[in-house]
Amino acid sequence: MSEKDPHGLSAKHRLFVEEYLVDLNGKQAAIRTGYSEKSAGVTACRLIADANVSRAIKDGMDRRAEKLGLDQCWVLQRLKLVSDQCVDAAPIFNAKGHVVEGVWQFDSQGANKATELVGKHLGMFREKVELTGKGGGPIQTESTVVFVELPSNGRDQNRSPGGAAD
């Protein structure tokens, strides 16, 4: 007899969670769990939407992060380190191995990406689209309703105006 799953999952659902945690690819996890390859994507979406499966995935990810000592602080420290290292200027050498005076290089792309990720974490780059009408006023909308009289198919020709048959 198998041990009781803390999330109330069947053995197959528990296996799906374990497979999902390997690479966070739902479709591949469903295939590795034994679901049909044809419908694996739909099956994965359905399973991930299930509250018990979702909770088991979150718990698994939390356990893994705790085991590795990963948290937001660790990520931010690493991004800061990367950014700092990317902006450390390094001298440029010519073909003869001599330092070219007044010219330095640094990894601006790496520094920008690390800084962007930190900024996103801090909520600094939220995209906000504001829609307004002319002159900043409300957007004017107009609705048109068209009534079309459909041709009679002959069924209502023998009815009186009150709707009863003659």
N, C-alpha and C positions, 0 to 999 in steps of 0.2 A: 504494500500500500504506500502511495507517495505521500510526502509530507504536505501539509496544508500551505497553500500559497498565501502570504500576508495580504495580497491585493485581491484575492478571490479569483485568480486566473486559472484557466485550464492549462494543462501541460503544454499544449500547442501555442497558446497565447504567451505563456512564460518563455517558451523557446523563441517566439517572435521578438519579444522584448530583448532577450540576450543577443540575438542576431542584429537587431536594430542598433544596439549600443556599440557594435563592432565598427560601423562606418556611417551611422545615421542616414542610411539609404533604405527607405521603407520598402520600395519595390524589390530590391535585392534581398532584404531581410525576409520578405514574404516568400520569395522563391527558395531561399536557403532553408526556410521553415517547412517547405513542402507544399505550399499553395500553388495553384496553377500559374504558370508563367504568363498565360494570356491575360488573366485578370489580376495579376499581382499588384499593379499600381492601385487599382480600385480597392482591393483587399487591404493594402497597406493604409490607405486613407481612412477606411472604415475602422481598422484596428486602432490607429493612432487617435482617432476621434473618440474612441471608447474611454470613458472616464477612468476605469480601472487600469487599462493598458497605459494610458497617458500618465497616470500617477506612478506606475511601476517604472516607466521610462525616466521620469523626472527623478525618482528616488535612486535609480541606477546611476544617472549622471551626477547626482549630488554625492553619492558614495565614491565614485571615481574621482571627482574633483577634490574631495576631502582627503582621499588616500594619497593623491599627488600633491596636496598642499596648494591647490589652485583656487584662487578667488579673485575678486575684482581688483584688490590691492596688488596681487602678484602680476596680473595682466598689465595694470597701469605702470607698475615699476619697470616691467620689461619694455613696454612701449617707450617710456622715458629713456631707458638705457639705449635703446635702438636709435631714438631721435638724437640723443647726445652724441653717440658714436658717429652717426651719419654727418653731423655738422662739424666734427673735428676736422679742421683743414689739414691736408697733407701736402707736402711740397711736390712740385712737378720736376721730374728729371729729364734732361735732354738725352739725345742718343749717346753722348759720351759719358753719361752718368753724373753730370753736374746739375746742381739745383738751378732751376730757372728762377731768377730773382723776381719777386713781386707777383708770382702766379701760384695759386693754390687750388686744390680740388677737394670737393666733398660730395657726398651722396645726397643731393637735394631731393630726389624722388623718395628715397627711403625716409628722410627726415619729414617730408611733407605727409607721407602716408601714415607714419606713426603719430604725428601731431594731429592729423585728421581723425584717426581712430580715438585718440584721447578726447578731442573736442566733441565727437559724437557721443561718447560715453557721458560727458559732462552736460550734454544737451545744448551745445552751442550752435549746432548747425541744423536746426529743425527746419525743414522746408514747409513753408506756409504759403498757400495760395489764397489770395483774397480776391473775390470777384465782386466788382461793383459796376453799376451802370454809368451812364453819361454823367460827367462831372463829379464822380464819386458817389452818386446817389444810388438808390436801389435799382436793381435790374428790372427793366420793364418787360413784362410777359404779356402775350396775347394768345388767346385760345379761340379757335374757330370750330364751330360745330356745324356739320353739314348733315341735313336730313335727306335721305333718299327714299323715294316711294318705290317700293318693289312691285313688280308686275304681279297681278293676281294669278293664281294657278287654277282658279275656277271653283275652289272649295267654298268660298264665302259668298258666292252669288245667290244662293238660296236662303240666306240668313236675313232676318229683319235687322233694322238698325240696333235693336236691343241685344242682339247676339243669339237669339233663339231661332231655331229652324222654323220655317213656315209650315 
